[in-house]
Amino acid sequence: MSNIRGRGLQANALGTFDTVVMAVAGSAPAYSIAATTAVLVGAVGLASPAALLYCAIPMLGIALAFSYLSRIDVNAGASYSWVGRTLHPFLGFISGWALVISATIFMVAGSLPAGSMTLSLFDAKLADNTALSTVVGAAWFIVMLLVVLGGARLTVRAQLVMSGIEIAILALFSVLALFHTGNVRSFEWSWLGFSHFDGVSGFASGALVAAFYYWGWDVTSNLSEETRNSRRTTGLAGLIGVGIVFLLFEVFTIAVNVILTSKQIDANDANVLGVLGEEIWPGLGGKLLIVAVMLSTIATLETTLIQVTRSLFAMGRDRTMPPALGRVHRNWNTPHVAIVVVGGVALVMFIASNALGSVGDILADAISAIGLQIAVYYGLAGLAVVVAYRKMLTKSLGNFLLGGLWPLFGALFMFWIFVESLGELDTAAIAIGIGGLAVGLVPMLWYWRQGSDYYRPARLDATRTVEAEYVLDPYAAANSRAHEGLSTDF
């Protein structure tokens, strides 16, 4: 029996449907396609659908790892807790830190397109103005910050509206793309094979970018303390989310290959989806898909804020980061200190980003850097589930395949693309990716020396599922209560 101290988040606020919506919104299908397709095509060309396909298989292994681990340890820190209790607390901290840094970098990589997409609805030329895009993106970011501050119920209601409109628009254009005539190329099945990759290193660089496409579905695990029946719900929602976004990614990446020229893709590196929409439905299509991208970007800013603030909350609660980060607001039941800190850091980064170049240049380096950090914490989670379930893997074929072999393959794949990509990425991307991880050594060693209990963990073992005892957060209001959730639950 383990004691989890410092709770106080809004328990039972989310149901099954809500959590699936958060998983899809976390991967941000429209944003990922718009912002990342040019980077992916630049890395692997016509092999872009294959890169997404072959990254989806190990990514499902990682989703299975999260599903199995969430059954035995409900923690807002997710992989930070699981890796720390199975592999080593130092690795657990680095896992959590990798998420924090990648999410913080994303505040710039995500907010700039939010600003440029909004501006392009009024004037396409304004979308290329980095300074103005930064201001508008910062405004959207502040709005999402306030929504996240308002609690899980408000957050999911906002998601239902934004993601609902986004998915409806994407579904419409996926059908219209099938009937589009006058294509640049005819579809070829070889696009799903290995023939178009430039060797092993080319495949690795494409897979690294593809990992960024999928990243974000694991927000469901960071919301586990706020989800009803979370031991089952969070993992299931993550798996469903990966499946849905995989289909959308493949359809639109193939459509880009078929309908757009290489020159069009290169010239619109931050707005590929808008150009595709204009080709499919001249006059209105571009605007509709820009609306989808804008909503998707704003929606994923919200889910990323949840991931980073819940991770910092768990770290503050465990005293591996300043304890104030583990405080929960008396009325909103949200980690308000963590939210304010993240907001402040992100806004400083917005200002600094103006000196880095165009929106497209910033996106390319940020996406590659985030890909490195994603590979680290996803890979560690894949190893953690094998260790946690090691005594149960031979008890059934399902356990062996779904709780052991597949997650292990996913972990090894993530580590492989991490190592292979280092030789292909430019200096800026490596500096951001590796440098961001290295900064985490400072708080890790400091709080380890301070004697945090996190560094003396109760080992996580699936043979004895940990039943967490609820202990009131000393910072939470005495009259705070768990909510029954929304009517959207199945």
C-alpha positions in Angstrom: 0.0 0.0 0.0 1.5 3.3 -1.1 0.7 6.7 0.2 0.4 9.5 -2.5 0.7 12.8 -0.8 -0.2 16.3 -2.0 -3.3 15.5 -4.1 -6.0 18.1 -4.7 -6.6 18.0 -8.4 -10.2 17.9 -9.6 -10.9 14.2 -9.2 -13.4 12.4 -11.5 -13.7 15.5 -13.8 -13.3 13.6 -17.1 -15.0 10.6 -18.6 -14.1 8.2 -21.4 -15.3 10.4 -24.3 -13.7 13.4 -22.8 -10.4 11.6 -22.5 -10.4 10.3 -26.1 -11.0 13.9 -27.2 -8.0 15.1 -25.2 -5.9 12.3 -26.8 -6.8 13.4 -30.3 -6.4 17.0 -29.5 -3.0 16.3 -27.9 -1.6 15.0 -31.2 -3.2 18.0 -33.0 -3.9 16.4 -36.4 -4.5 19.6 -38.4 -1.6 21.4 -36.8 0.8 18.5 -37.2 0.0 18.1 -40.9 0.2 21.8 -41.6 3.4 22.6 -39.7 5.3 19.3 -40.1 4.6 18.0 -43.6 7.1 20.3 -45.2 9.8 19.2 -42.7 8.9 15.5 -43.3 8.9 15.9 -47.1 12.2 17.7 -46.9 13.7 14.8 -44.9 12.3 11.8 -46.9 10.4 13.1 -49.9 7.8 10.7 -51.3 8.6 8.3 -48.4 6.6 10.6 -46.0 3.6 8.2 -45.8 6.0 5.3 -45.1 7.7 7.2 -42.3 4.4 7.8 -40.6 3.3 4.2 -41.1 6.6 2.7 -39.7 6.6 5.1 -36.8 3.0 4.3 -36.0 3.8 0.6 -35.2 6.4 1.3 -32.5 4.3 4.3 -31.3 1.4 1.9 -30.6 3.9 -0.1 -28.6 4.6 3.0 -26.5 0.8 3.6 -26.2 0.5 0.0 -24.9 3.2 0.7 -22.4 1.4 3.8 -21.1 -1.8 1.8 -21.0 -0.3 -1.1 -18.9 1.6 1.3 -16.6 -1.4 3.5 -15.9 -3.2 0.4 -14.6 -0.8 0.0 -11.7 0.3 3.6 -10.9 -2.1 6.6 -11.3 0.1 9.7 -11.2 -0.1 13.1 -12.9 3.7 12.8 -13.7 3.1 9.6 -15.7 6.4 8.4 -17.1 8.3 10.5 -14.5 6.8 8.3 -11.8 6.8 5.0 -13.7 10.4 5.2 -14.9 11.6 6.4 -11.5 9.9 3.5 -9.8 11.1 0.8 -12.2 14.4 1.7 -13.8 16.0 4.4 -11.6 14.9 7.7 -10.1 17.5 9.6 -12.1 16.1 8.2 -15.3 12.6 9.0 -14.1 13.5 12.6 -13.5 15.1 12.9 -16.9 11.9 11.3 -18.4 9.8 14.0 -16.8 12.2 16.7 -17.6 12.3 15.7 -21.3 8.5 16.2 -21.4 8.7 19.5 -19.6 11.4 20.9 -22.0 9.8 19.5 -25.2 6.5 21.0 -24.1 8.0 24.3 -23.3 9.8 24.5 -26.6 6.5 23.7 -28.2 5.0 26.8 -26.7 7.0 28.7 -29.4 6.7 26.1 -32.1 2.9 26.0 -31.6 2.0 29.6 -30.8 3.8 31.0 -33.9 1.6 29.0 -36.3 -1.5 29.9 -34.2 -0.6 33.5 -34.8 0.3 33.2 -38.5 -2.8 31.1 -39.2 -5.1 33.7 -37.6 -3.5 36.5 -39.5 -3.7 34.6 -42.8 -7.5 34.5 -42.5 -7.4 38.3 -43.0 -4.3 38.8 -45.2 -1.9 36.0 -46.5 1.1 38.4 -46.4 0.7 39.1 -42.7 1.2 35.4 -42.0 4.9 35.8 -42.8 5.5 38.5 -40.3 7.2 36.8 -37.5 6.8 39.6 -35.0 3.1 40.1 -35.6 2.6 36.3 -35.5 4.3 36.2 -32.2 2.0 38.8 -30.7 -1.1 37.1 -31.9 0.2 33.7 -30.9 1.0 35.0 -27.5 -2.5 36.3 -27.1 -3.9 32.9 -28.0 -1.5 31.3 -25.6 -2.6 33.5 -22.7 -6.3 32.7 -23.4 -5.5 28.9 -23.2 -3.4 29.5 -20.1 -6.5 31.0 -18.4 -8.7 28.1 -19.6 -6.3 25.6 -18.2 -6.1 27.6 -15.0 -9.9 27.3 -14.7 -9.9 23.6 -14.3 -10.3 20.3 -16.1 -14.0 20.6 -16.7 -13.6 24.0 -18.4 -10.6 22.7 -20.4 -12.4 19.7 -21.8 -15.5 21.8 -22.7 -13.2 24.1 -24.7 -11.6 21.0 -26.4 -14.9 19.6 -27.4 -15.8 22.7 -29.4 -12.3 23.3 -31.0 -11.5 19.7 -31.8 -15.0 18.9 -32.9 -14.9 21.6 -35.6 -11.4 20.6 -36.6 -12.1 16.9 -37.0 -15.3 17.7 -39.0 -13.4 19.9 -41.4 -10.6 17.3 -41.8 -13.1 14.5 -42.4 -14.8 16.6 -45.1 -11.5 17.3 -47.0 -10.3 13.7 -46.7 -13.4 12.7 -48.7 -13.0 15.6 -51.2 -9.4 14.7 -51.8 -10.4 11.3 -53.1 -12.4 12.9 -55.9 -9.9 15.6 -56.8 -8.8 15.7 -60.4 -5.8 17.3 -62.1 -3.3 15.8 -59.7 0.4 16.3 -59.9 1.2 12.6 -59.4 -0.6 9.3 -59.2 -0.6 7.4 -56.0 2.0 4.7 -55.8 2.1 1.8 -53.2 5.9 2.2 -53.2 5.3 5.4 -51.1 4.5 3.0 -48.2 7.6 0.9 -48.7 11.3 1.5 -48.1 12.5 2.2 -51.6 12.2 6.0 -51.3 14.3 6.4 -48.2 17.9 7.6 -48.5 19.4 4.7 -46.6 19.1 3.9 -42.9 20.0 7.4 -41.7 17.4 8.9 -44.0 14.8 6.6 -42.6 15.8 7.5 -39.0 15.5 11.3 -39.7 12.1 10.7 -41.2 11.0 8.6 -38.2 12.2 11.4 -35.8 9.9 13.9 -37.5 7.1 11.4 -37.6 7.4 10.9 -33.9 6.6 14.6 -33.5 3.4 14.1 -35.5 2.1 11.6 -32.9 3.4 13.3 -29.8 0.7 14.5 -27.4 -1.8 11.6 -27.1 -0.2 10.7 -23.7 -1.8 13.8 -22.2 -4.4 11.3 -21.0 -1.9 9.9 -18.6 -1.1 13.3 -17.2 -4.8 13.7 -16.6 -5.1 10.4 -14.8 -5.7 11.9 -11.3 -8.6 13.9 -12.8 -10.2 11.0 -14.8 -13.0 8.7 -13.7 -11.9 5.0 -13.7 -8.5 6.2 -14.9 -6.7 2.8 -14.5 -8.7 1.7 -17.6 -9.7 4.9 -19.3 -6.4 6.8 -19.8 -4.6 3.9 -21.6 -7.6 3.0 -23.7 -8.1 6.7 -24.8 -4.4 6.9 -25.7 -4.6 3.9 -28.0 -7.8 5.1 -29.7 -6.2 8.6 -30.1 -3.1 7.1 -31.8 -5.4 5.1 -34.2 -7.5 8.1 -35.2 -4.7 10.5 -35.8 -2.7 7.8 -37.8 -5.6 7.5 -40.3 -5.8 11.3 -40.6 -2.0 11.7 -41.0 -1.8 9.1 -43.7 -4.8 10.4 -45.7 -3.5 14.0 -45.8 0.2 13.1 -46.3 -0.7 11.0 -49.3 -3.0 13.8 -50.5 -0.1 16.3 -50.3 2.1 14.0 -52.3 -0.6 13.5 -55.0 -1.9 17.1 -55.3 0.9 19.5 -54.5 4.2 20.0 -56.3 7.5 20.0 -54.4 7.8 23.8 -55.1 4.4 24.4 -53.5 5.4 22.4 -50.4 8.7 24.1 -50.1 7.3 27.6 -50.6 4.5 27.1 -47.9 6.5 25.3 -45.2 4.3 26.5 -42.4 1.0 26.4 -44.3 0.9 23.3 -46.4 -2.6 22.4 -45.4 -4.0 25.8 -46.4 -2.5 25.4 -49.9 -3.8 21.9 -50.2 -7.3 23.1 -49.2 -7.2 25.8 -51.9 -6.3 23.2 -54.5 -9.1 20.9 -53.4 -11.7 23.6 -53.1 -10.7 26.8 -54.7 -11.9 30.0 -53.0 -13.1 28.5 -49.8 -11.1 25.3 -49.1 -7.9 27.1 -48.1 -9.8 29.3 -45.5 -11.6 26.3 -44.0 -8.4 24.3 -43.6 -6.7 27.3 -42.1 -9.5 27.5 -39.6 -9.0 23.8 -38.8 -5.2 24.4 -38.3 -5.8 27.4 -36.2 -8.3 25.6 -33.9 -6.0 22.5 -33.8 -3.0 24.6 -32.8 -4.9 26.4 -30.1 -6.3 23.1 -28.9 -2.9 21.5 -28.7 -1.5 24.5 -26.9 -4.1 23.7 -24.2 -3.2 20.0 -24.0 0.6 20.7 -23.9 0.0 23.2 -21.1 -1.8 20.4 -19.2 1.1 18.0 -19.8 3.8 20.4 -18.7 1.9 21.8 -15.7 0.8 18.4 -14.4 4.4 17.1 -14.8 5.7 20.0 -12.8 2.9 19.6 -10.3 4.0 16.0 -9.7 7.7 17.1 -9.4 6.8 19.8 -7.0 4.7 17.4 -4.9 7.6 15.0 -4.8 10.1 17.8 -3.9 12.2 17.1 -7.0 11.5 20.7 -8.1 10.5 23.7 -6.0 7.6 22.5 -3.7 5.5 25.6 -4.7 4.9 23.9 -8.1 2.9 21.2 -6.2 0.4 23.7 -4.9 -3.2 23.5 -6.0 -5.6 26.5 -6.2 -8.3 26.4 -3.5 -11.2 27.0 -5.9 -10.1 25.7 -9.3 -8.2 22.6 -8.1 -5.4 23.3 -10.7 -1.7 23.6 -10.1 -1.8 27.4 -10.4 1.8 28.1 -9.5 3.1 25.7 -12.2 0.7 27.3 -14.7 1.9 30.8 -14.0 5.6 29.8 -14.1 5.2 28.0 -17.5 3.2 31.0 -18.8 6.0 33.4 -17.8 8.8 31.3 -19.3 6.9 30.7 -22.6 6.2 34.5 -23.0 9.9 35.2 -22.6 10.6 32.6 -25.3 8.1 34.2 -27.6 10.0 37.5 -27.4 13.4 35.7 -27.9 12.0 33.8 -30.9 11.8 37.0 -33.0 15.6 36.9 -33.3 15.7 33.3 -34.6 14.4 33.8 -38.2 11.2 33.0 -40.0 8.3 30.9 -38.8 9.4 28.1 -41.0 13.0 28.1 -39.7 11.9 28.1 -36.1 9.5 25.3 -36.8 12.2 23.1 -38.4 14.7 23.3 -35.6 12.1 23.1 -32.8 10.4 20.0 -34.3 13.7 18.2 -34.6 14.7 19.1 -31.1 11.4 18.0 -29.7 11.7 14.8 -31.6 14.9 14.0 -29.7 13.3 14.6 -26.3 10.1 12.6 -27.2 12.3 9.7 -28.2 13.9 9.8 -24.7 10.8 9.8 -22.5 8.8 7.5 -24.8 11.7 5.0 -25.0 12.2 5.0 -21.2 8.4 4.3 -20.7 8.7 1.4 -23.1 11.4 -0.2 -21.0 9.6 0.6 -17.7 6.6 -1.5 -18.6 8.7 -4.5 -19.3 10.4 -4.2 -15.9 7.1 -3.6 -14.0 5.4 -6.6 -15.7 8.5 -8.9 -15.9 6.9 -11.5 -13.5 3.7 -11.6 -15.5 4.9 -11.7 -19.1 5.0 -15.5 -19.4 1.5 -15.9 -17.8 -0.4 -15.2 -21.0 0.3 -14.5 -24.7 -1.5 -11.2 -24.4 0.8 -10.0 -21.6 3.9 -11.2 -23.5 3.0 -9.5 -26.8 1.1 -6.4 -25.6 2.9 -5.7 -22.2 6.3 -6.9 -23.2 7.5 -7.5 -26.8 5.6 -4.7 -28.5 6.5 -2.0 -26.0 10.1 -3.2 -25.9 10.2 -2.9 -29.7 8.8 0.6 -29.4 11.5 1.6 -26.8 14.3 0.2 -28.9 13.0 2.0 -32.0 12.8 5.3 -30.1 16.4 5.0 -28.9 17.6 3.9 -32.3 16.1 7.0 -34.1 17.6 9.2 -31.3 21.1 7.9 -32.0 20.8 7.7 -35.8 19.4 11.2 -36.1 22.2 12.9 -34.2 24.4 12.6 -37.3 21.7 14.1 -39.6 20.4 17.1 -37.6 21.9 20.6 -37.7 23.8 22.1 -34.8 20.9 24.3 -33.6 18.4 21.3 -33.4 21.0 19.2 -31.5 21.9 22.1 -29.2 18.2 22.7 -28.3 17.4 19.0 -27.9 20.4 17.8 -26.0 21.1 21.0 -24.2 17.6 21.2 -22.9 18.0 17.7 -21.4 21.4 18.5 -19.9 19.9 21.5 -18.0 17.8 19.1 -16.1 20.8 17.6 -14.4 21.0 20.7 -12.2 17.6 20.4 -10.4 17.9 16.6 -10.4 21.2 16.6 -8.5 20.2 19.5 -6.2 17.0 17.9 -5.0 18.7 14.5 -4.8 21.2 16.0 -2.4 18.2 17.6 -0.5 16.9 14.1 0.2 13.6 14.0 -1.7 11.6 10.8 -1.1 11.3 10.4 -4.8 14.9 9.1 -4.9 14.0 6.3 -2.5 11.0 4.9 -4.4 8.7 2.0 -3.7 9.4 -0.3 -6.6 6.6 -0.7 -9.1 5.6 -4.3 -9.6 2.5 -5.4 -11.6 2.1 -8.5 -9.4 0.9 -6.3 -6.6 -1.1 -3.4 -8.1 -0.5 -0.3 -6.0 -3.7 1.0 -4.4 -3.1 4.6 -3.8 -4.5 6.0 -0.6 -6.1 9.5 -1.1 -4.5 12.1 1.2 -5.8 15.6 1.2 -3.5 18.3 -0.3 -2.6 20.7 2.5 -3.0 23.6 0.0 -6.4 22.5 -1.2 -9.6 24.1 0.1 -11.3 22.2 2.9 -14.6 22.2 1.1 -13.2 21.2 -2.4 -14.9 18.1 -3.8 -14.7 15.7 -6.6 -17.0 16.4 -9.6 -19.1 13.8 -11.2 -17.9 14.6 -14.7 -19.6 15.6 -17.9 -22.6 14.2 -19.6 -20.3 13.4 -22.6 -19.1 10.3 -20.9 -20.1 7.0 -22.6 
